Amino acid sequence: KQYFGGDNIGYLDIALGSFLGWIKAVEKFAGVELLDEAKVPNLAAWVDRFCAHPAVVDAMPDADKLVEFAVKHAASMKALDAPK
């Protein structure tokens, strides 16, 4: 089957797929490969199919923008924690 629920995207695909933007951002930020095709080929293939689906393509956040957001957010949190 192409997706967890069968031949079409289902609830589980959407639930797991909603984390993919951040997973890809963590991969870029930390320099690690969490969805390694050699280690988890079926999951990596599902990620590619899910992200390429017409219903998902325009909704998937850009990993670079998420990394930028995380860096900015971390800097602002550090500024709040700085001793006064």
Backbone bond lengths (Angstrom), bond angles and torsions (degrees), N, CA, C in turn:
res aa  C-N    CA-C-N  psi(-1)  N-CA   C-N-CA  omega(-1)  CA-C   N-CA-C  phi
1 K - - - 1.463 - - 1.531 109.32 -
2 Q 1.314 114.55 152.14 1.463 120.61 -177.38 1.529 113.09 -78.88
3 Y 1.317 116.52 -31.56 1.463 122.02 -176.04 1.520 108.92 -131.25
4 F 1.317 117.25 171.67 1.463 120.33 -175.97 1.524 112.77 -62.07
5 G 1.333 116.45 -34.89 1.446 119.71 -178.12 1.518 114.71 -92.56
6 G 1.320 116.99 -2.52 1.457 119.77 -179.02 1.516 111.25 139.31
7 D 1.334 115.28 -135.12 1.462 120.11 -176.00 1.523 113.61 -87.84
8 N 1.325 117.39 -8.44 1.465 121.79 -179.50 1.524 110.00 -126.34
9 I 1.323 115.77 157.36 1.459 120.74 177.35 1.521 109.60 -63.63
10 G 1.325 115.86 133.94 1.461 121.41 179.18 1.518 110.56 -124.89
11 Y 1.321 115.42 -170.55 1.463 121.32 -177.42 1.528 112.89 -60.12
12 L 1.318 117.98 -42.51 1.454 120.65 -179.30 1.520 110.87 -64.97
13 D 1.327 116.96 -39.66 1.461 120.69 176.84 1.522 110.46 -60.47
14 I 1.318 117.10 -44.28 1.464 121.54 -179.86 1.523 110.46 -66.50
15 A 1.322 116.56 -42.73 1.464 120.23 -179.49 1.532 110.55 -62.06
16 L 1.311 117.66 -47.96 1.463 120.42 179.92 1.528 111.24 -73.19
17 G 1.318 116.30 -37.19 1.459 120.65 -179.05 1.511 113.24 -65.41
18 S 1.321 117.24 -24.83 1.457 119.90 -179.29 1.534 111.77 -67.59
19 F 1.314 118.06 -16.46 1.459 121.76 177.91 1.528 113.02 -92.31
20 L 1.326 118.20 -9.50 1.457 120.50 -172.05 1.516 113.63 -64.31
21 G 1.323 118.21 -36.67 1.462 120.06 178.35 1.520 110.98 -58.69
22 W 1.336 116.07 -46.55 1.459 120.07 179.88 1.520 111.80 -70.98
23 I 1.315 118.27 -34.59 1.467 120.29 176.96 1.523 109.70 -62.33
24 K 1.326 116.87 -44.35 1.466 120.61 178.51 1.526 110.95 -66.05
25 A 1.334 117.45 -34.98 1.466 121.12 177.30 1.525 110.35 -65.64
26 V 1.320 117.38 -43.31 1.466 121.27 178.49 1.529 109.84 -63.14
27 E 1.318 117.03 -40.32 1.462 120.19 177.25 1.524 110.93 -57.43
28 K 1.330 116.52 -45.65 1.466 120.64 179.82 1.519 111.14 -68.00
29 F 1.305 116.50 -46.75 1.464 121.97 -175.43 1.528 111.41 -65.23
30 A 1.314 116.90 -44.60 1.463 121.64 -175.11 1.527 112.81 -91.88
31 G 1.323 117.06 -11.79 1.458 119.77 -179.05 1.518 113.19 69.62
32 V 1.312 116.10 33.67 1.467 120.93 177.87 1.524 109.01 -120.94
33 E 1.306 115.79 162.45 1.452 120.59 176.83 1.522 108.35 -117.07
34 L 1.324 115.34 101.54 1.462 120.55 -178.76 1.527 111.97 -79.57
35 L 1.313 115.90 -32.90 1.466 120.99 -179.04 1.530 109.51 -106.10
36 D 1.320 115.34 58.16 1.453 123.13 -177.08 1.529 110.16 -67.20
37 E 1.312 115.53 121.90 1.470 120.16 -177.41 1.526 112.07 -62.98
38 A 1.320 116.99 -31.30 1.464 119.89 179.38 1.524 111.68 -71.84
39 K 1.343 116.66 -33.51 1.461 120.36 -176.96 1.522 113.07 -88.95
40 V 1.325 116.65 -36.93 1.467 121.00 -178.57 1.536 109.47 -132.80
41 P 1.327 116.67 68.74 1.467 119.91 -173.43 1.531 114.12 -61.48
42 N 1.330 117.77 -38.66 1.464 119.63 -179.09 1.523 111.45 -68.59
43 L 1.331 116.60 -40.31 1.459 120.37 178.23 1.525 110.66 -67.28
44 A 1.321 117.09 -42.32 1.471 120.82 178.22 1.530 110.85 -62.49
45 A 1.313 117.71 -39.16 1.466 121.05 177.79 1.524 110.17 -67.08
46 W 1.338 117.40 -39.42 1.463 120.53 177.06 1.524 110.17 -62.17
47 V 1.341 117.69 -42.88 1.465 121.71 179.09 1.524 109.60 -57.93
48 D 1.323 117.19 -46.55 1.467 121.02 179.88 1.529 111.36 -61.36
49 R 1.339 116.77 -44.51 1.472 120.28 179.54 1.521 110.63 -65.49
50 F 1.323 116.06 -45.23 1.461 120.53 -178.23 1.527 110.85 -61.76
51 C 1.318 117.08 -48.38 1.468 120.89 -177.26 1.527 112.35 -68.55
52 A 1.322 117.89 -23.90 1.466 121.76 179.67 1.522 112.73 -88.25
53 H 1.325 117.36 -10.13 1.469 120.88 -178.15 1.531 109.51 -63.20
54 P 1.338 117.70 137.74 1.474 120.77 -178.20 1.530 114.41 -56.10
55 A 1.315 117.83 -30.61 1.467 120.56 179.90 1.527 111.90 -76.44
56 V 1.319 117.25 -15.33 1.456 121.62 -174.11 1.529 112.30 -107.49
57 V 1.315 117.49 -32.49 1.465 122.38 -171.91 1.527 112.36 -47.95
58 D 1.301 118.23 -50.97 1.461 121.01 -175.96 1.525 113.06 -80.57
59 A 1.312 117.53 -14.13 1.468 120.81 -177.66 1.527 112.94 -94.83
60 M 1.323 118.01 -18.59 1.465 121.32 -176.69 1.526 109.61 -73.37
61 P 1.338 117.13 123.68 1.471 119.31 179.75 1.525 111.12 -68.89
62 D 1.322 115.15 149.45 1.456 121.70 179.02 1.530 109.55 -74.87
63 A 1.312 117.54 128.15 1.463 121.77 -177.13 1.524 111.48 -61.56
64 D 1.326 118.14 -37.17 1.469 120.54 179.65 1.523 111.07 -63.33
65 K 1.324 117.21 -39.49 1.459 120.56 178.53 1.528 110.85 -68.30
66 L 1.320 117.12 -35.20 1.462 120.26 177.23 1.530 110.99 -68.04
67 V 1.328 117.12 -38.41 1.460 120.59 176.08 1.521 109.42 -63.21
68 E 1.322 117.04 -45.35 1.466 121.54 178.33 1.532 110.64 -58.70
69 F 1.319 116.30 -44.85 1.467 120.84 177.88 1.529 111.10 -60.54
70 A 1.318 116.61 -45.58 1.465 120.69 -177.81 1.523 111.10 -63.53
71 V 1.323 116.93 -40.36 1.462 120.46 179.65 1.524 110.08 -65.53
72 K 1.334 116.84 -45.43 1.467 120.83 178.09 1.532 110.79 -61.63
73 H 1.310 116.27 -44.68 1.459 121.06 -178.81 1.523 111.01 -63.76
74 A 1.320 116.95 -41.53 1.466 120.93 178.97 1.524 110.13 -63.65
75 A 1.334 116.67 -40.15 1.468 119.87 179.13 1.521 110.95 -65.22
76 S 1.315 117.37 -41.50 1.463 119.39 180.00 1.523 111.15 -69.19
77 M 1.317 117.98 -33.51 1.456 120.71 177.28 1.530 110.76 -68.37
78 K 1.335 117.01 -37.96 1.468 120.74 176.92 1.519 110.00 -63.91
79 A 1.318 116.77 -39.28 1.463 120.91 179.88 1.526 110.20 -63.71
80 L 1.314 117.20 -36.96 1.465 120.69 178.63 1.531 111.52 -69.99
81 D 1.320 116.50 -32.75 1.464 121.29 -178.21 1.528 113.13 -83.42
82 A 1.328 117.27 -9.96 1.468 120.57 -177.27 1.520 110.20 -63.64
83 P 1.328 116.44 141.93 1.474 119.00 178.64 1.529 110.57 -63.35
84 K 1.303 114.13 145.21 1.472 119.10 -176.97 1.502 111.35 -106.30
